[in-house]
Structure formats: structure tokens, C-alpha cells
Amino acid sequence: MTVSQPQGFLAVPTTGNGPGVLVLHAWWGLNDTIKMYCTQLAGAGFVAFAPDLYHGKVTDNIAEAEALAQALDANHRQVRAEIVQATRFLSEHADKATRGLAVIGFSLGAYYALDLSATCPEYIRSVVLFYGTGLADFSNSKAAYLGHFAANDPFEPQANIYSLEDALKQAGRPVTFYHYSGTGHWFCEPDRDQAYNPAAARLAWERTLHFLERGTTDDS
């Protein structure tokens, strides 16, 4: 049965086909920054889809974003179902010759990206985290993991990052985490003026594209 397109943003390369990348937004919602990254992925040859987990709500205010994120967490089961639906939709539209899908999670989205890789291992082969963590049972995961983390981040303690890295290694998963000096949370988001670090963001994105390109062909 064909999966109808969920609410969200779809970016397709000019060739009309390519490896699939699911993009899970931060607690701001599906804003222009997330759409920009989807468009850049399409420009690099990927089919990118970002589900709208807030169903039209977007904010740039921390207090409002925190409230939206708490509401999302309270409806955790439904959110997971929506992400699985988005994953199935993307799988149908991605190049079938590639190994599987990738998922990129920004902050809040990183938690759900990790959860997806653990609970739907038949789909996910590559996971990219931007300054967000989460713990799960990764024993069934088939993914490789790449993480970009800020050196000074009150929203994501270093202890959480090390715990996640240890859990992934104990599960036998390939994992590479980078820590960017002089940065804080949201350093890859150009609409966060006080946090955005262009040099670190550019390096993180170059590493991400290389990781994704390698992930579509490697059998790790």
C-alpha cells in the first residue's frame, strides 16, 4: 500500500531520485532553517523529507518552543507513529538501489532520530545528530552514527554525550562524535544570531555530506 505524503517539507534533486534522508526538526518546529537544509540535501543528490511534528506551529521564542516540545513529549506514542509514517513515505520515494535511509536530528529531533534507529532498524542505516542526545536499546540497530556537539552547551551536558557514545560503542555500532570549540547550542542554525557559528556550521555540514555519501554505499 502506497503511503500518502505526511504533512512536511519534501525536497527532491533535479534527477528526481536519490538516497533518502529524513530530517527531524528542533523544538522551534519546521522552520526555514530546516527547509534550507532539506534543499541543500536535494542539491547534493538526496531526497530529503522533514515531517512537521508540530502541524504548522513554528516559533523562535525559547519559552514557546519549550512548551511545544513538552506537548510533543506528552504525546510521545503518536509522534513516534508519525515519524514511522514519514519514514515509510520516504522509503517509497528514495532510490531503491541504496542501502537504506539516513536520518538527521536537530536538538529535539536528535532524540527521535536515535529512537527511530533503535526501533526501526530495517529502515535506518545512517544517523546524524546536531547537539542532541537520547538513550535507547541499540542492540538491534544497523546504523552508523555521526554527532556534532557544542563545547559549551547548557542544554546538553557533556555527560549525556559520553553516555550515548558509550552505549553505541557497546552495541557495536560505528560512531564518530565531534565537539566544536567556541560554540553553543544551535551553532548550525543561521536564524539563531547569537549562537550561529558559520565556520563550525560549514565544517559540520561538510562532514555530514561526506558521511551520508559514504553511508549509501558502505556495508558497515
C-alpha positions as CSV (number, residue, x, y, z in Angstrom):
1,M,0.0,0.0,0.0
2,T,1.4,3.4,-1.0
3,V,1.9,5.8,1.9
4,S,0.4,9.2,1.3
5,Q,2.7,12.2,2.0
6,P,2.5,13.3,5.6
7,Q,2.5,17.0,6.5
8,G,6.0,18.3,6.0
9,F,8.6,19.6,3.5
10,L,9.9,17.4,0.6
11,A,13.0,18.4,-1.4
12,V,13.9,16.3,-4.4
13,P,17.1,16.5,-6.6
14,T,16.9,17.6,-10.2
15,T,17.4,14.0,-11.2
16,G,14.1,13.1,-9.5
17,N,15.7,10.4,-7.4
18,G,18.4,9.7,-4.8
19,P,19.2,8.3,-1.4
20,G,16.6,9.2,1.2
21,V,17.3,11.5,4.2
22,L,14.7,12.1,6.9
23,V,15.2,15.4,8.7
24,L,13.7,15.9,12.2
25,H,13.3,19.5,13.3
26,A,14.4,21.1,16.6
27,W,11.9,22.4,19.1
28,W,11.3,25.6,17.0
29,G,9.3,23.5,14.6
30,L,9.6,23.1,10.8
31,N,11.1,26.5,10.1
32,D,13.1,28.0,7.3
33,T,16.4,26.6,8.6
34,I,15.2,23.0,8.4
35,K,13.7,23.6,4.9
36,M,17.1,25.2,3.9
37,Y,19.0,22.1,5.0
38,C,16.5,19.9,3.1
39,T,17.0,22.0,0.0
40,Q,20.8,21.7,0.4
41,L,20.5,17.9,0.7
42,A,18.5,17.8,-2.5
43,G,21.2,19.9,-4.2
44,A,23.7,17.2,-3.1
45,G,21.6,14.5,-4.7
46,F,19.4,13.3,-1.8
47,V,15.7,13.0,-1.5
48,A,15.0,14.9,1.8
49,F,11.8,14.9,3.8
50,A,11.1,16.8,7.1
51,P,7.9,15.8,8.8
52,D,6.0,18.7,10.5
53,L,5.7,17.3,14.0
54,Y,4.0,20.5,15.3
55,H,1.5,20.5,12.4
56,G,2.0,24.1,11.3
57,K,3.2,25.7,14.6
58,V,6.6,27.4,14.4
59,T,8.3,29.7,16.9
60,D,11.6,31.5,17.6
61,N,10.9,32.1,21.3
62,I,12.5,29.7,23.8
63,A,9.6,29.6,26.2
64,E,7.1,28.9,23.4
65,A,9.5,26.2,22.0
66,E,9.8,24.6,25.3
67,A,6.1,24.4,25.7
68,L,5.7,22.9,22.2
69,A,8.4,20.3,23.0
70,Q,6.7,19.4,26.3
71,A,3.4,18.9,24.5
72,L,5.1,16.7,21.9
73,D,6.7,14.6,24.6
74,A,3.3,14.2,26.3
75,N,2.0,12.7,23.1
76,H,5.1,10.5,22.5
77,R,3.3,7.5,21.1
78,Q,1.6,9.5,18.4
79,V,4.7,11.3,17.5
80,R,6.6,8.1,17.0
81,A,3.8,6.8,14.8
82,E,4.0,10.0,12.7
83,I,7.8,9.6,12.3
84,V,7.4,6.0,11.2
85,Q,4.8,7.0,8.7
86,A,7.2,9.7,7.3
87,T,10.0,7.1,7.2
88,R,7.8,4.7,5.2
89,F,6.8,7.5,2.8
90,L,10.4,8.5,2.3
91,S,11.4,4.9,1.8
92,E,9.0,4.6,-1.1
93,H,10.4,7.7,-2.8
94,A,14.1,7.1,-2.3
95,D,16.4,5.3,-4.6
96,K,15.8,1.6,-4.0
97,A,19.4,0.7,-5.0
98,T,20.8,2.4,-1.9
99,R,21.4,0.6,1.4
100,G,18.7,2.3,3.4
101,L,17.7,5.7,4.8
102,A,19.6,8.3,6.8
103,V,18.0,10.4,9.5
104,I,19.3,13.8,10.7
105,G,18.0,15.2,14.0
106,F,18.5,18.7,15.3
107,S,18.3,19.0,19.1
108,L,14.8,17.7,19.9
109,G,14.9,15.9,16.6
110,A,18.1,14.1,17.6
111,Y,16.2,12.2,20.4
112,Y,13.7,11.0,17.9
113,A,16.3,10.1,15.4
114,L,18.1,7.9,17.9
115,D,14.8,6.3,18.9
116,L,13.9,5.6,15.2
117,S,17.3,3.9,14.6
118,A,16.7,1.6,17.5
119,T,13.1,0.7,16.9
120,C,13.0,0.6,13.1
121,P,16.4,-0.8,12.2
122,E,15.1,-2.2,8.9
123,Y,15.0,1.3,7.5
124,I,17.8,3.4,9.1
125,R,21.5,3.0,8.1
126,S,22.9,6.4,9.0
127,V,22.2,8.8,11.9
128,V,23.4,12.4,12.2
129,L,22.9,14.3,15.4
130,F,23.1,18.0,15.9
131,Y,23.7,18.9,19.6
132,G,21.1,16.4,20.9
133,T,21.2,13.0,22.6
134,G,19.0,10.3,24.0
135,L,19.4,6.8,25.2
136,A,17.7,3.6,23.8
137,D,18.4,-0.1,23.3
138,F,20.7,0.0,20.3
139,S,21.3,-3.8,20.2
140,N,19.2,-4.2,17.1
141,S,20.5,-1.0,15.3
142,K,22.1,-1.4,11.9
143,A,23.2,2.3,11.7
144,A,26.4,4.2,11.8
145,Y,26.3,7.4,13.9
146,L,27.7,10.9,13.4
147,G,27.4,13.6,16.1
148,H,28.1,17.3,16.1
149,F,28.2,18.8,19.6
150,A,28.9,22.2,21.1
151,A,31.7,22.7,23.5
152,N,29.7,25.0,25.8
153,D,26.1,23.7,25.9
154,P,23.8,24.1,29.0
155,F,21.0,22.3,27.1
156,E,23.1,19.1,26.6
157,P,25.6,18.2,29.3
158,Q,28.8,16.5,28.2
159,A,27.9,13.6,30.5
160,N,24.9,12.8,28.3
161,I,27.1,12.8,25.1
162,Y,29.6,10.5,26.6
163,S,26.9,8.1,27.9
164,L,25.4,8.0,24.4
165,E,28.7,7.4,22.8
166,D,29.5,4.5,25.2
167,A,26.0,3.0,24.6
168,L,26.5,3.0,20.9
169,K,30.0,1.5,21.1
170,Q,28.8,-1.2,23.5
171,A,26.1,-2.1,20.9
172,G,28.9,-2.5,18.3
173,R,27.8,0.5,16.2
174,P,30.2,2.7,14.3
175,V,30.2,6.1,16.0
176,T,32.1,9.4,15.4
177,F,31.3,12.4,17.6
178,Y,32.8,15.8,17.0
179,H,33.0,18.6,19.6
180,Y,33.3,22.2,18.2
181,S,35.2,24.7,20.3
182,G,33.8,28.1,20.9
183,T,30.3,27.0,20.1
184,G,27.0,26.6,22.0
185,H,23.6,25.0,21.3
186,W,22.1,25.9,17.9
187,F,25.5,26.8,16.4
188,C,24.4,25.4,13.0
189,E,21.2,27.4,12.7
190,P,21.7,30.7,10.9
191,D,18.4,32.2,12.3
192,R,19.8,32.0,15.9
193,D,22.0,35.1,15.6
194,Q,23.7,34.8,19.0
195,A,24.5,31.1,18.6
196,Y,25.3,30.7,14.9
197,N,28.9,29.9,14.2
198,P,29.4,30.0,10.4
199,A,32.8,28.2,10.4
200,A,31.7,25.4,12.7
201,A,28.4,25.1,10.8
202,R,30.2,24.8,7.5
203,L,32.6,22.1,8.8
204,A,29.8,20.2,10.4
205,W,27.8,20.2,7.2
206,E,30.7,19.1,5.1
207,R,31.3,16.2,7.4
208,T,27.6,15.4,7.3
209,L,27.5,15.2,3.5
210,H,30.6,13.0,3.4
211,F,29.1,10.7,6.0
212,L,25.8,10.5,4.1
213,E,27.5,9.9,0.8
214,R,29.7,7.1,2.3
215,G,26.7,5.6,4.1
216,T,24.7,4.9,0.9
217,T,27.4,2.5,-0.4
218,D,29.2,1.1,2.6
219,D,28.1,-2.1,4.2
220,S,29.1,-1.3,7.8
